[in-house]
Amino acid sequence: MDPISYLNPIERGICNRADYHHIPVAGNIELLPLCNMSCKMCFARMSREEMEKHAPMKTWQEWLEIARQFSAAGTLFLLLTGGEPFMYPGIEQLYQEMRKLGLIISFNSNGTLIDEKIADFLAKDPPRRINITLYGASDETYAKLCGNPQGFTQVMHGVKLLQERGISIKFNCSLTPYNIHDFDAIYETAVRLDIPIEVGYYMFPPVRDNNRGNVQYRLPAEDAAKARFHYEQLKYGNQFGDMVKFSLESYRNYSQTREYEKGYSCRSGNSVFWINYDGLMSACSFTTDCQVNVFQEGFAQAWDKIHTFVENSCMSPKCHQCKMRILCGTCAAAAITETGQVDGTPEYYCELTRTYINLLEEYERGIKDETE
């Protein structure tokens, strides 16, 4: 999860410098694993009984103390997530106190619990953005995928309340076999409401013991590639042909000139951190190779351990040399979740990218046939 995907050029420059100097400029806090929905593919959700058996929730005062520590270390951007963060006891107090620290805060939410009270509270000191996961374009899809037969109606109501108050919204969409049929309607909903949307066609295998079996609810690699291709058709519209041409030229002309270097290839562990609800801090939500309890060791020491580990990690040499790398989104988290080790080669991602390139080439051939 990326708490800084919305940055303007100046802010992105700040984050690039943070990468270089290893400053934890952005973080994610999973406040709780509880949720009012039961999405089939969720990697985080626990029942209350499972949560209490594993570890109770931290109080908002405990989280605030950690926030003071990472704020002092240079953190500017923060994403509050869950579970469903608007179920967290003390969310209003925590948000207000964190804002006093100067943190720029966003939320990840399923959007179903946003009522007048929550919307009014947020409007008093608006967050940078509310990221709402749009799981479908009908109550029927929400019932099948999320166990909530009023989910879509509830989300649309919450969106209306937020828009009336001028609160920035972005949709996220995770595609599964249970909602792929709604893809076009989901995208059209975002366009109709004038809300940006980011579509996830790749789904990490769950890494937590209580949800490991949920990998069955992701798309087969070939279908994920088709979803990526179709998403880009919708996203680029009349410029799609130009995008295909650019992508294929980049792929065909690509040669790895940089020497293999240690470390993750993304911001995770370099300038971004993740903290589980139980206090385990890691580079991101899916990297389990190094986890440190931030409440026991303090933020500064936890960050130092995580960054040092990331800096000395060796990712796949095969991926480093691969010609498909220019069009592939694989990362340390994908390697770890797919293979169990950071230097593994995630074959699911390889198949996804090969299929995607084939689709681009088929499109290119079709254009050439039309012009001959």
Solvent accessible surface area in square Angstrom, and as a share of the most:
residue,aa,sasa,rsa
1,M,94,0.42
2,D,75,0.39
3,P,3,0.02
4,I,0,0.00
5,S,46,0.29
6,Y,39,0.15
7,L,16,0.08
8,N,67,0.34
9,P,117,0.74
10,I,136,0.69
11,E,26,0.11
12,R,86,0.31
13,G,32,0.30
14,I,76,0.39
15,C,0,0.00
16,N,79,0.41
17,R,158,0.58
18,A,5,0.04
19,D,37,0.19
20,Y,168,0.64
21,H,92,0.41
22,H,69,0.31
23,I,69,0.35
24,P,6,0.04
25,V,4,0.02
26,A,0,0.00
27,G,0,0.00
28,N,3,0.01
29,I,0,0.00
30,E,0,0.00
31,L,0,0.00
32,L,1,0.00
33,P,0,0.00
34,L,9,0.05
35,C,28,0.17
36,N,60,0.31
37,M,5,0.02
38,S,54,0.35
39,C,15,0.09
40,K,67,0.28
41,M,17,0.08
42,C,36,0.21
43,F,27,0.11
44,A,3,0.02
45,R,78,0.29
46,M,18,0.08
47,S,37,0.24
48,R,126,0.46
49,E,131,0.59
50,E,78,0.35
51,M,0,0.00
52,E,92,0.41
53,K,186,0.79
54,H,106,0.47
55,A,21,0.16
56,P,83,0.52
57,M,43,0.19
58,K,45,0.19
59,T,70,0.41
60,W,60,0.21
61,Q,99,0.44
62,E,72,0.32
63,W,0,0.00
64,L,10,0.05
65,E,79,0.35
66,I,5,0.02
67,A,0,0.00
68,R,116,0.42
69,Q,59,0.26
70,F,0,0.00
71,S,29,0.18
72,A,93,0.72
73,A,39,0.31
74,G,27,0.26
75,T,5,0.03
76,L,67,0.34
77,F,2,0.01
78,L,1,0.00
79,L,3,0.02
80,L,0,0.00
81,T,5,0.03
82,G,7,0.07
83,G,21,0.20
84,E,2,0.01
85,P,0,0.00
86,F,20,0.08
87,M,66,0.30
88,Y,7,0.03
89,P,84,0.53
90,G,20,0.20
91,I,18,0.09
92,E,53,0.24
93,Q,83,0.37
94,L,0,0.00
95,Y,2,0.01
96,Q,87,0.39
97,E,48,0.22
98,M,0,0.00
99,R,69,0.25
100,K,152,0.65
101,L,60,0.30
102,G,46,0.44
103,L,1,0.01
104,I,52,0.26
105,I,1,0.01
106,S,0,0.00
107,F,0,0.00
108,N,26,0.13
109,S,8,0.05
110,N,9,0.05
111,G,0,0.00
112,T,13,0.07
113,L,60,0.30
114,I,4,0.02
115,D,66,0.34
116,E,92,0.41
117,K,139,0.59
118,I,27,0.13
119,A,0,0.00
120,D,62,0.32
121,F,16,0.07
122,L,0,0.00
123,A,36,0.28
124,K,167,0.71
125,D,52,0.27
126,P,68,0.43
127,P,9,0.05
128,R,72,0.26
129,R,22,0.08
130,I,0,0.00
131,N,10,0.05
132,I,0,0.00
133,T,26,0.15
134,L,0,0.00
135,Y,30,0.11
136,G,0,0.00
137,A,21,0.16
138,S,32,0.20
139,D,38,0.20
140,E,116,0.52
141,T,2,0.01
142,Y,0,0.00
143,A,40,0.31
144,K,130,0.55
145,L,0,0.00
146,C,0,0.00
147,G,52,0.50
148,N,15,0.08
149,P,75,0.47
150,Q,96,0.43
151,G,0,0.00
152,F,33,0.14
153,T,79,0.46
154,Q,64,0.29
155,V,0,0.00
156,M,38,0.17
157,H,92,0.41
158,G,0,0.00
159,V,2,0.01
160,K,115,0.49
161,L,4,0.02
162,L,0,0.00
163,Q,76,0.34
164,E,105,0.47
165,R,67,0.24
166,G,67,0.65
167,I,6,0.03
168,S,59,0.38
169,I,12,0.06
170,K,18,0.08
171,F,0,0.00
172,N,36,0.18
173,C,2,0.01
174,S,36,0.23
175,L,2,0.01
176,T,0,0.00
177,P,61,0.39
178,Y,76,0.29
179,N,0,0.00
180,I,61,0.31
181,H,125,0.56
182,D,16,0.09
183,F,8,0.03
184,D,65,0.34
185,A,40,0.31
186,I,0,0.00
187,Y,32,0.12
188,E,111,0.50
189,T,9,0.05
190,A,1,0.01
191,V,98,0.57
192,R,158,0.58
193,L,37,0.18
194,D,127,0.66
195,I,10,0.05
196,P,84,0.53
197,I,25,0.13
198,E,88,0.39
199,V,7,0.04
200,G,30,0.29
201,Y,42,0.16
202,Y,30,0.11
203,M,31,0.14
204,F,50,0.21
205,P,15,0.09
206,P,11,0.07
207,V,19,0.11
208,R,31,0.11
209,D,119,0.62
210,N,61,0.31
211,N,18,0.09
212,R,133,0.49
213,G,47,0.46
214,N,26,0.13
215,V,60,0.34
216,Q,125,0.55
217,Y,46,0.18
218,R,33,0.12
219,L,6,0.03
220,P,77,0.48
221,A,6,0.05
222,E,83,0.37
223,D,58,0.30
224,A,0,0.00
225,A,0,0.00
226,K,96,0.41
227,A,4,0.03
228,R,27,0.10
229,F,27,0.11
230,H,59,0.26
231,Y,20,0.08
232,E,22,0.10
233,Q,62,0.28
234,L,58,0.29
235,K,112,0.47
236,Y,78,0.30
237,G,42,0.41
238,N,151,0.77
239,Q,109,0.48
240,F,9,0.04
241,G,31,0.30
242,D,97,0.50
243,M,25,0.11
244,V,3,0.02
245,K,128,0.54
246,F,145,0.60
247,S,9,0.06
248,L,1,0.01
249,E,78,0.35
250,S,30,0.19
251,Y,39,0.15
252,R,106,0.39
253,N,121,0.62
254,Y,46,0.17
255,S,78,0.50
256,Q,44,0.20
257,T,121,0.70
258,R,166,0.61
259,E,148,0.66
260,Y,83,0.31
261,E,110,0.49
262,K,122,0.52
263,G,14,0.13
264,Y,16,0.06
265,S,69,0.45
266,C,54,0.33
267,R,46,0.17
268,S,16,0.10
269,G,0,0.00
270,N,25,0.13
271,S,0,0.00
272,V,8,0.05
273,F,0,0.00
274,W,1,0.00
275,I,0,0.00
276,N,17,0.08
277,Y,2,0.01
278,D,18,0.09
279,G,0,0.00
280,L,53,0.27
281,M,0,0.00
282,S,2,0.01
283,A,3,0.02
284,C,18,0.10
285,S,7,0.05
286,F,17,0.07
287,T,2,0.01
288,T,62,0.36
289,D,51,0.26
290,C,24,0.15
291,Q,70,0.31
292,V,11,0.07
293,N,34,0.17
294,V,0,0.00
295,F,58,0.24
296,Q,149,0.66
297,E,63,0.28
298,G,21,0.20
299,F,1,0.00
300,A,76,0.59
301,Q,94,0.42
302,A,0,0.00
303,W,22,0.08
304,D,87,0.45
305,K,85,0.36
306,I,1,0.00
307,H,17,0.08
308,T,65,0.38
309,F,81,0.34
310,V,1,0.01
311,E,79,0.35
312,N,84,0.43
313,S,9,0.06
314,C,55,0.33
315,M,29,0.13
316,S,5,0.03
317,P,83,0.52
318,K,127,0.54
319,C,21,0.13
320,H,20,0.09
321,Q,118,0.52
322,C,42,0.25
323,K,84,0.36
324,M,23,0.10
325,R,82,0.30
326,I,79,0.40
327,L,20,0.10
328,C,33,0.20
329,G,44,0.43
330,T,28,0.16
331,C,25,0.15
332,A,1,0.01
333,A,5,0.04
334,A,0,0.00
335,A,3,0.02
336,I,12,0.06
337,T,19,0.11
338,E,45,0.20
339,T,55,0.32
340,G,64,0.62
341,Q,103,0.46
342,V,23,0.13
343,D,67,0.35
344,G,7,0.07
345,T,28,0.16
346,P,2,0.01
347,E,98,0.44
348,Y,34,0.13
349,Y,15,0.06
350,C,18,0.11
351,E,79,0.36
352,L,0,0.00
353,T,0,0.00
354,R,117,0.43
355,T,24,0.14
356,Y,2,0.01
357,I,7,0.03
358,N,78,0.40
359,L,31,0.15
360,L,0,0.00
361,E,39,0.18
362,E,94,0.42
363,Y,64,0.24
364,E,35,0.16
365,R,131,0.48
366,G,31,0.30
367,I,74,0.38
368,K,106,0.45
369,D,100,0.52
370,E,140,0.63
371,T,107,0.62
372,E,169,0.76
